[in-house]
Amino acid sequence: MSFSGMVKEELSKQISTARHCNIAETTALLSACGKITADGTLRMQTENSAVIRKYFTLLKKTFNIETEIAVRESRQMKKGHVYFVELKEDRQIHALLLGTKLSVDRADGETLYLENSLITQQTCCKRAFIRGAFLASGSMSDPEKAYHFEIVCPDEGKAGQLQKLIRSFHIDAKVVQRKKSHVVYVKEGAQIVDMLAVMEANVALMNLENIRIVKEMRNSVNRKVNCEMANINKTVNAAVKQIEDIKLIESKMGFHNLNEGLAEIAELRLQYPEATLKELGMMLNPQVGKSGVNHRLRKLSSIADELRANKEELL
């Protein structure tokens, strides 16, 4: 099962003890997956069995509506199934729409939308609504690969409504249009952890935190190794250049034409090509610091550059 699937499975088993929270979650589920059919039936349809089980349970415990779950093969997914619950009695439909404060869109006569903010007035109800919205049409990337949390909304109005609820928890949710849908998304790892906390997916939250800790440790180690490798390469390249310069000086003019300090450091560098500047300085008598050694090697480099320049002029 995917990480997203595990989150939904966990959320589907949570039933609040507060009726108003259950109403808010039912509202979110219906707003995303519910519609009024041509014959007046209220249909809730989804391809996720965990979502339909949650809706079925909420209907029974919150609205005292007894119904059945129907299953058929998906026309779009060859191996998948579509689950749906239908209410045909006007009395039940009226009670459910009245309780959830959902209205039927007059433009198409089937879409359900929330027009009353009383449903999500309390903080706990905001959590429940977001939980229901994620169950109905949300997904998460595998945190081992990337951090991405999203909830797909059928129109801009519903996306803006959901974005506002999420931002009330100080989470920077953004909206982007994807084909005909509008997607509310969160990308930063720490804020996705906050999203799981808002929805009260505590097991998934701990799993994600463990993954984040391991990834951060791995990234930290990689950064340190890369930094050390870069420093080693830099040191090696510098040493190679220094030895080339010193050998050129030795062949063209000899060390006897150098002052004592330059001749001494030149001989030490040839003898100890892998030594650091600090180690070379410790070998001198009297000892010299890193800056002093570096100054002498730079002086040797300048002399070598002059010899190369003179050779080029002669050519």
Salt bridges, closest charged atoms under 4 A:
GLU9 OE2 - ARG53 NH2 2.88
GLU25 OE2 - LYS54 NZ 2.50
GLU25 OE1 - ARG131 NE 3.26
GLU86 OE2 - ARG43 NH2 2.43
GLU86 OE1 - LYS88 NZ 3.59
GLU89 OE1 - ARG91 NH2 3.18
GLU150 OE1 - HIS148 NE2 2.79
GLU150 OE1 - ARG178 NH2 2.85
ASP172 OD1 - ARG167 NH2 3.37
ASP172 OD2 - LYS174 NZ 2.69
GLU200 OE1 - ARG131 NH1 3.08
GLU209 OE1 - ARG212 NH1 2.91
GLU216 OE2 - ARG212 NH2 3.41
ASP245 OD2 - LYS241 NZ 2.85
ASP245 OD1 - ARG308 NH2 2.68
ASP305 OD1 - ARG308 NH1 3.08
